Amino acid sequence: MREKALGCWLAMVTDFKSGEIVKGTIALAHALGISVTAEGIASVNQEELLKSLGCDRGQGHLFSQPIPPESVAALLVRHS
């Protein structure tokens, strides 16, 4: 898959219809060779659902609260 990522509001799955839209969006991106990064993941349930739909990566408050740019390097060192 290409390095280009499709960052979307994919974590906003609230019902069956929105789940189908997210599923289709992920499938379309993958068919075009684009990896998918979901933004705004706030719960383990959202993370698990997005993984089951084939989402490649995620970001959001579940993983980290927003931090200032100068703190990113220290965070990466701690988690490597």
MODELLER restraints for C-alpha pairs under 7 A, 6 or more apart:
rsr = mdl.restraints
at = mdl.atoms
rsr.add(forms.Gaussian(group=physical.xy_distance, feature=features.Distance(at['CA:1:A'], at['CA:33:A']), mean=4.80, stdev=0.5))
rsr.add(forms.Gaussian(group=physical.xy_distance, feature=features.Distance(at['CA:1:A'], at['CA:34:A']), mean=5.83, stdev=0.5))
rsr.add(forms.Gaussian(group=physical.xy_distance, feature=features.Distance(at['CA:1:A'], at['CA:35:A']), mean=6.30, stdev=0.5))
rsr.add(forms.Gaussian(group=physical.xy_distance, feature=features.Distance(at['CA:2:A'], at['CA:33:A']), mean=5.66, stdev=0.5))
rsr.add(forms.Gaussian(group=physical.xy_distance, feature=features.Distance(at['CA:2:A'], at['CA:34:A']), mean=5.45, stdev=0.5))
rsr.add(forms.Gaussian(group=physical.xy_distance, feature=features.Distance(at['CA:2:A'], at['CA:35:A']), mean=6.73, stdev=0.5))
rsr.add(forms.Gaussian(group=physical.xy_distance, feature=features.Distance(at['CA:3:A'], at['CA:35:A']), mean=6.91, stdev=0.5))
rsr.add(forms.Gaussian(group=physical.xy_distance, feature=features.Distance(at['CA:4:A'], at['CA:34:A']), mean=5.92, stdev=0.5))
rsr.add(forms.Gaussian(group=physical.xy_distance, feature=features.Distance(at['CA:4:A'], at['CA:35:A']), mean=6.53, stdev=0.5))
rsr.add(forms.Gaussian(group=physical.xy_distance, feature=features.Distance(at['CA:5:A'], at['CA:34:A']), mean=5.80, stdev=0.5))
rsr.add(forms.Gaussian(group=physical.xy_distance, feature=features.Distance(at['CA:5:A'], at['CA:35:A']), mean=4.76, stdev=0.5))
rsr.add(forms.Gaussian(group=physical.xy_distance, feature=features.Distance(at['CA:5:A'], at['CA:36:A']), mean=5.31, stdev=0.5))
rsr.add(forms.Gaussian(group=physical.xy_distance, feature=features.Distance(at['CA:5:A'], at['CA:37:A']), mean=6.23, stdev=0.5))
rsr.add(forms.Gaussian(group=physical.xy_distance, feature=features.Distance(at['CA:6:A'], at['CA:34:A']), mean=6.63, stdev=0.5))
rsr.add(forms.Gaussian(group=physical.xy_distance, feature=features.Distance(at['CA:6:A'], at['CA:35:A']), mean=6.18, stdev=0.5))
rsr.add(forms.Gaussian(group=physical.xy_distance, feature=features.Distance(at['CA:6:A'], at['CA:36:A']), mean=4.74, stdev=0.5))
rsr.add(forms.Gaussian(group=physical.xy_distance, feature=features.Distance(at['CA:6:A'], at['CA:37:A']), mean=5.88, stdev=0.5))
rsr.add(forms.Gaussian(group=physical.xy_distance, feature=features.Distance(at['CA:7:A'], at['CA:36:A']), mean=6.16, stdev=0.5))
rsr.add(forms.Gaussian(group=physical.xy_distance, feature=features.Distance(at['CA:7:A'], at['CA:37:A']), mean=4.80, stdev=0.5))
rsr.add(forms.Gaussian(group=physical.xy_distance, feature=features.Distance(at['CA:7:A'], at['CA:38:A']), mean=5.73, stdev=0.5))
rsr.add(forms.Gaussian(group=physical.xy_distance, feature=features.Distance(at['CA:7:A'], at['CA:39:A']), mean=6.38, stdev=0.5))
rsr.add(forms.Gaussian(group=physical.xy_distance, feature=features.Distance(at['CA:8:A'], at['CA:37:A']), mean=6.82, stdev=0.5))
rsr.add(forms.Gaussian(group=physical.xy_distance, feature=features.Distance(at['CA:8:A'], at['CA:38:A']), mean=5.51, stdev=0.5))
rsr.add(forms.Gaussian(group=physical.xy_distance, feature=features.Distance(at['CA:8:A'], at['CA:39:A']), mean=5.84, stdev=0.5))
rsr.add(forms.Gaussian(group=physical.xy_distance, feature=features.Distance(at['CA:9:A'], at['CA:38:A']), mean=6.29, stdev=0.5))
rsr.add(forms.Gaussian(group=physical.xy_distance, feature=features.Distance(at['CA:9:A'], at['CA:39:A']), mean=5.53, stdev=0.5))
rsr.add(forms.Gaussian(group=physical.xy_distance, feature=features.Distance(at['CA:9:A'], at['CA:40:A']), mean=6.71, stdev=0.5))
rsr.add(forms.Gaussian(group=physical.xy_distance, feature=features.Distance(at['CA:10:A'], at['CA:22:A']), mean=5.91, stdev=0.5))
rsr.add(forms.Gaussian(group=physical.xy_distance, feature=features.Distance(at['CA:10:A'], at['CA:38:A']), mean=5.01, stdev=0.5))
rsr.add(forms.Gaussian(group=physical.xy_distance, feature=features.Distance(at['CA:10:A'], at['CA:39:A']), mean=6.38, stdev=0.5))
rsr.add(forms.Gaussian(group=physical.xy_distance, feature=features.Distance(at['CA:11:A'], at['CA:38:A']), mean=5.90, stdev=0.5))
rsr.add(forms.Gaussian(group=physical.xy_distance, feature=features.Distance(at['CA:11:A'], at['CA:39:A']), mean=6.11, stdev=0.5))
rsr.add(forms.Gaussian(group=physical.xy_distance, feature=features.Distance(at['CA:11:A'], at['CA:40:A']), mean=5.59, stdev=0.5))
rsr.add(forms.Gaussian(group=physical.xy_distance, feature=features.Distance(at['CA:11:A'], at['CA:41:A']), mean=5.21, stdev=0.5))
rsr.add(forms.Gaussian(group=physical.xy_distance, feature=features.Distance(at['CA:11:A'], at['CA:46:A']), mean=6.18, stdev=0.5))
rsr.add(forms.Gaussian(group=physical.xy_distance, feature=features.Distance(at['CA:13:A'], at['CA:19:A']), mean=5.38, stdev=0.5))
rsr.add(forms.Gaussian(group=physical.xy_distance, feature=features.Distance(at['CA:23:A'], at['CA:53:A']), mean=5.79, stdev=0.5))
rsr.add(forms.Gaussian(group=physical.xy_distance, feature=features.Distance(at['CA:26:A'], at['CA:36:A']), mean=6.52, stdev=0.5))
rsr.add(forms.Gaussian(group=physical.xy_distance, feature=features.Distance(at['CA:26:A'], at['CA:54:A']), mean=6.86, stdev=0.5))
rsr.add(forms.Gaussian(group=physical.xy_distance, feature=features.Distance(at['CA:26:A'], at['CA:55:A']), mean=6.46, stdev=0.5))
rsr.add(forms.Gaussian(group=physical.xy_distance, feature=features.Distance(at['CA:29:A'], at['CA:35:A']), mean=6.61, stdev=0.5))
rsr.add(forms.Gaussian(group=physical.xy_distance, feature=features.Distance(at['CA:29:A'], at['CA:36:A']), mean=6.90, stdev=0.5))
rsr.add(forms.Gaussian(group=physical.xy_distance, feature=features.Distance(at['CA:35:A'], at['CA:56:A']), mean=6.15, stdev=0.5))
rsr.add(forms.Gaussian(group=physical.xy_distance, feature=features.Distance(at['CA:36:A'], at['CA:55:A']), mean=5.62, stdev=0.5))
rsr.add(forms.Gaussian(group=physical.xy_distance, feature=features.Distance(at['CA:36:A'], at['CA:56:A']), mean=5.27, stdev=0.5))
rsr.add(forms.Gaussian(group=physical.xy_distance, feature=features.Distance(at['CA:36:A'], at['CA:57:A']), mean=6.38, stdev=0.5))
rsr.add(forms.Gaussian(group=physical.xy_distance, feature=features.Distance(at['CA:37:A'], at['CA:55:A']), mean=6.62, stdev=0.5))
rsr.add(forms.Gaussian(group=physical.xy_distance, feature=features.Distance(at['CA:37:A'], at['CA:56:A']), mean=5.99, stdev=0.5))
rsr.add(forms.Gaussian(group=physical.xy_distance, feature=features.Distance(at['CA:37:A'], at['CA:57:A']), mean=4.54, stdev=0.5))
rsr.add(forms.Gaussian(group=physical.xy_distance, feature=features.Distance(at['CA:37:A'], at['CA:58:A']), mean=5.11, stdev=0.5))
rsr.add(forms.Gaussian(group=physical.xy_distance, feature=features.Distance(at['CA:38:A'], at['CA:57:A']), mean=6.30, stdev=0.5))
rsr.add(forms.Gaussian(group=physical.xy_distance, feature=features.Distance(at['CA:38:A'], at['CA:58:A']), mean=4.61, stdev=0.5))
rsr.add(forms.Gaussian(group=physical.xy_distance, feature=features.Distance(at['CA:38:A'], at['CA:59:A']), mean=6.28, stdev=0.5))
rsr.add(forms.Gaussian(group=physical.xy_distance, feature=features.Distance(at['CA:39:A'], at['CA:58:A']), mean=6.01, stdev=0.5))
rsr.add(forms.Gaussian(group=physical.xy_distance, feature=features.Distance(at['CA:39:A'], at['CA:59:A']), mean=5.14, stdev=0.5))
rsr.add(forms.Gaussian(group=physical.xy_distance, feature=features.Distance(at['CA:39:A'], at['CA:60:A']), mean=5.85, stdev=0.5))
rsr.add(forms.Gaussian(group=physical.xy_distance, feature=features.Distance(at['CA:40:A'], at['CA:59:A']), mean=6.19, stdev=0.5))
rsr.add(forms.Gaussian(group=physical.xy_distance, feature=features.Distance(at['CA:40:A'], at['CA:60:A']), mean=4.39, stdev=0.5))
rsr.add(forms.Gaussian(group=physical.xy_distance, feature=features.Distance(at['CA:40:A'], at['CA:61:A']), mean=6.82, stdev=0.5))
rsr.add(forms.Gaussian(group=physical.xy_distance, feature=features.Distance(at['CA:41:A'], at['CA:47:A']), mean=6.39, stdev=0.5))
rsr.add(forms.Gaussian(group=physical.xy_distance, feature=features.Distance(at['CA:41:A'], at['CA:58:A']), mean=6.76, stdev=0.5))
rsr.add(forms.Gaussian(group=physical.xy_distance, feature=features.Distance(at['CA:41:A'], at['CA:59:A']), mean=5.94, stdev=0.5))
rsr.add(forms.Gaussian(group=physical.xy_distance, feature=features.Distance(at['CA:41:A'], at['CA:60:A']), mean=4.51, stdev=0.5))
rsr.add(forms.Gaussian(group=physical.xy_distance, feature=features.Distance(at['CA:41:A'], at['CA:61:A']), mean=6.29, stdev=0.5))
rsr.add(forms.Gaussian(group=physical.xy_distance, feature=features.Distance(at['CA:41:A'], at['CA:62:A']), mean=5.98, stdev=0.5))
rsr.add(forms.Gaussian(group=physical.xy_distance, feature=features.Distance(at['CA:42:A'], at['CA:60:A']), mean=5.90, stdev=0.5))
rsr.add(forms.Gaussian(group=physical.xy_distance, feature=features.Distance(at['CA:42:A'], at['CA:61:A']), mean=5.09, stdev=0.5))
rsr.add(forms.Gaussian(group=physical.xy_distance, feature=features.Distance(at['CA:42:A'], at['CA:62:A']), mean=4.59, stdev=0.5))
rsr.add(forms.Gaussian(group=physical.xy_distance, feature=features.Distance(at['CA:43:A'], at['CA:62:A']), mean=5.77, stdev=0.5))
